[in-house]
Amino acid sequence: MGGLLGPASGLYQRLGEQLPAMGIGVMRLSYRQPNDIPKCTLDLAAGVQLAIAQGAKQVVTMGHSFGGAIAVRVAVGLPDLVAGVVTFATQSAGCEVAGGIKPRPFLLFHGERDEILPVEASAVVREIADCGELVVLPNDGHALARSGPIMEERLLEWLPAVLGSAAE
């Protein structure tokens, strides 16, 4: 269900087409062994370090479903490199460390009618983090197929604000 295109029928692809024009680089990665939390965490951490080595000052980690837990874990593990976190319909398993995100920006999206992970999963992660904003998307499911334009618009404002402040 996951993949390089992201939720909402290609959200990651669309962001990857628009953000570079705003001076924001984009990197998408595929896990070498999906659903293996330790290996996937190392994969994303390596991606973050590669982005920094290529000139990024800081990054925002993002992930859908299982990937949300990985985005959280890497943000907590690399606090000087990760400026913020975005999750999409995240699972709560693996997010027990989310308290380490604060005081960085944290944005969580979750479909109101998620058929795989209830909205409460994101609510619990936000509660553990003791920070962040949970955006509940009406009438949408786990793939967030109906909410692409809403999330895209929000992220095209949120990401430059977070990364702009990280560059100062």
N, C-alpha and C positions, 0 to 999 in steps of 0.2 A: 504494500500500500504506500510505502514511502518512496523516496527516490530523489533524484537530482532536480526534478522540475518543481518539487515542493507541493504544498497543499493548494487548494483553490485553482486546480487545473493549470498549474504552471506559474505560481506566484514567484518562485525563486528565479525562474527564467525571465519574467517580466521585470523584476527588480534589477537583475543583471544587465538588462538592456538599458534601463533608465538611470541607475545610480552613477555609472561612470561619467555621464555628461554633467553630473553635479560634483565631480571630483572625488567620488567615493568608489574605491575598488571593491570588487566582489569576487569571492572564491566559494565555489561549491565543491563539496567532497563526498565521495562514496565510501562507506565503511567497508573495511576488508572482511569483517565478519559481523553482519547485522545482528542485533539483539544480544551482543556480548558487551555488557557495560564497560568493563575494564579496557578491552581492546578498542572499542569505539571512542572512549574518552581519550585514549592515547592518540587515536587517529585525528580527532579534532584538535587536540592540544598541539600536535605536530603541524597541522594546518595553520593554527594561530601563529606559531613560531615562524613558519615559512612566510606568512604575510608580513610579519614584523621584519624579518630578514630582507624582504623585498621593498621595505620602505614605509609600511603602515606604522603610524604612531600608536594606535590602539585599534581594537576591533570590537564589533558587536557579535556575539554568538547567537545563532538562531537554530531552532529545531522543531520539527513536527512530531507529535506523538512520542515514541521512544526517543527521538532526537531532541525533544525538549529537555529530557533528563540529562542528556549528554551536554547540551548547551549550558545548563545550570552547573553541572559538575566542572566543566572547563573554566567557566567564569570564576567559580570559587577557587579553583586550583591555580589560576593565573590572574590574580586580582590587579596586577600592575599593567597587564596587557589588554584586559577585557573591560571596555568602557560601559557596556550594558548587555542586557539579555532580552531576547524575544522568544516566546514559546507559542506554539500553535497546538491546541488540543493535547497538552502534555499529559503524560502519565505522571503519577506521584512517586512510583517506585524509582529509586535512584536519586530522588530530589531531597533526600533527608538532610543534605548539606546546604540547602537553599538559604539558610540564615547567613551564610557568608557572602551573599550578593550585596546586601545593604552596605553602603548608602547609594550604590550605583542604580541607574534607571533599569526598571524591569517591567516589561510589557507582556501580558499574557492574553491570547485570544482563545476563545473556546466556543464551539457551537452549542446552542441551547438544546438541541436535539441529538447530541452526539450518541450514536448507537453503540460505540465501543468503550469510550471513557466518559463518564458523566462530568458535567461542569464542576462538580465538587472536587474532582482530581486537581484541576487548576486552582480552585479556591484553597485547597489544602496547601499547595505549593506556595501560593501567595502568602498564606498565613505563616508558614514556616519561615519564609523570607522576611516577614514583617516589613515589607515594602512592595511597591509595584502597583500596577493597575491591571485589573482583570476586565477585559472587554468581552461580554457575552453577546454572541452573534445570534440574533433571533432566527428561528426556523432553519437552522443549519446543522449539519451532521459532522461526523469526524473528519471528512475530507475537506470541509469548509468550502464546498463547491459554489455556494451561493454568495459568499462574502468576499470574493476576491477584490472587487473594486473598493470596498470599504477598508479592507486591510492594506491594500496597496496605497491608497490615499493617505492613510494614517502613517504608514511606514515611510513614505516619501517626505513627510514632515518630521517625524520622530527621529529617524536615523541621522539626517544631517545635524539636527539639534544636539543629539548625544555625541556624535563624533566631532562636531565643531567645538563643543565645550571640552572634549578630551584633548584636542589639539592645542588648546591655549596654555 
